[in-house]
């Protein structure tokens, strides 16, 4: 329930509940006080007007009855001698806790219940002592007197008497005041408990949870027994989302720091080897160890090769930084598969030939097959995979072989780059595309590398809308597969699109 709705309900309840309870209390107290006055033995009805305001209600009732009697006496002066009329009149006021007594001289002429009348008859004034309006007897009965003359000339008086004592009103007022105070306290307590349970308790729980967040504890979960909806429920859900995001962010930060440390360690190790070689061969040149042009040229070539290795490591580190920030600039163009891969094979073939590695190439796609790709980044993918294969061929007998195949898969082109190297253990295959993952724990200088080459490959292929995987058998070799979607021409459009990818 929304908090605004709860406030509205509370505001209404503060008014409605006390009114309902007060009215119910009034009815109950009126019945109780009427019972206490022992007037209900004469009627089963409860007249709450007589209970709450006996004086006013009795005066209003008797005024009407006196007017009615006077009107009847105008046509029938001796109607008050008629016992049937008196019985009817007594029955009419019985429901108002009242009764009538008629005196003829000093004697009782009429009383429906003489035992009841006996309690008050001695306190009634005689004929001629008529008091204007209603009055109280010494025992606090309310009385209205009407004098008249009987047909035989005797003097008589009609008395309207109520059995309700005036202290009843005082008792009702006192009881109602006490009841209203209790009702207000009860209502306030119940509403406070309701609001406290649905608002203050969740807020306190959130405060505790925020303290845990402040202390770096992202595993603390809010109690599951509090199931609130509305604003509190939204705050709970938002807290949980925030906690999970912060936890994920903290874990990513720890993992990133771990990877950065590993990267620095890897780069430091891999730079140390070429730097040591460059220093050694440079020192040899300076000290004249290379004492002939042929040996000097050999030293210079080694220095140049090691400098290139360092440059490649730095370039790889720069690219890693771009990937880590999810920002790699792409220049997508339409590429004819046959022409593009033919040029790549020529370039790769010359390099592999110098390393005595055989390269086999086959293209099973249609001559006009076109893909949309960034030529430079796809070339990086191929070079990284090939270089990785060369690095782990592990053959010194000159039988190293790399096969590159292009396969047509209807709406895509699959590229396979397979070598006959030492292969990858099955347990390592799922991890080879992870950053910094190495299958060679020894990290010898020949098979160094930063460990991010294949992670770069995977990132570039996926940014092209493709996917990559590997198959391998230890002692037989490894095959890298990646798939690129074909270009489908839906109409005229630009041949070149520059996109800065942001993951």
C-alpha angles and dihedrals in degrees: 000000000000116000091234089057090050091052091051091049090048093049091050093043092053088062104031101043096052090046092051093044092044091051091048090048090050091053092047094046092047091054091045094049092046089052090048090054088054093230096122090078086076097047137014094214124092114224104200091185090062090044097050099033111012095164097052095039093047092048092050092048095048093046089059093045093048091052090049092050094047090052092052092045089056088070098025110030094183099048090118088068090061107101092198090056090047091050090050091048092049091050091051094058097036091090088058092058089254137119138181133240124192119199125196106200105314095334130087109252097178136010122150090207111026092184090058093044091050090072093063110018094090090056094054116105118236132245113305094023091091112156117212111255122338125339140181124250118221089263089053099254117150112237137182116192128204118183122207141156125250121230090256091056095258117142118242142174133210114212125197106202129182122208092211112104119219093236087070091075092051091050091049092051092049093046092046092051091051091045093050091050090050092045092051091048091048093047092047091048094049094046091045090051091048094048091041093051094047099038118014096043094051090045091052090049090050090050090054090047091051089052088056090050089049090053091050096253104138095168096073110111127196116252111276094215091074105082106173128166130198120036095344091049090050090050090051092050091045091050091051091048090047092048093051092046092048091046091049091046092049091049091048090049091052091046091047091050089049091050092047091052089048090048092051089048092048095045091045091051093045094046092048093065099053092039090053090049093047091049092048097049092041089053089049090055092047094048093047096246087137094063099169134052094248093055092043090054090050091053092048092051091051091049090049092049093050091047088054090051089053091047091052091051091051091048090050090050091050091050090048089055090054091048092047089056091045092237117121119155112231128193104196117199137162108270127193103224097213095049096042098047090041090060091045091052091052091053095043092043093058091052094047091047090058087056093048092246119141117230122202120188131187130174116199096172127103115272092243096049110136132190132186108235146129104262094207095050094045088050088053089053093052094044093048092050093045093046089049090051092049090048093055101035089104093194124130096171095083093249096114113138136183123189122198117193132180114205128190113230101177100254098021144037121237119207119201122192111185131178135185094229131129093288132220127278114250091239090058099048096082090054105043093095093053117105116266093002113146129183090199107073092181093063095204116190094252093058099034123130132138096266095239100093097098093040087058089049092052092048094051094046092049091048086057089056093255136109137225137206140163138228123194146166121202112248092012106065146258133272123202116203125192130170129213123188120243121244115253115198111222095167143309115330140145117295092217130048123180113207129177102207117222116182 
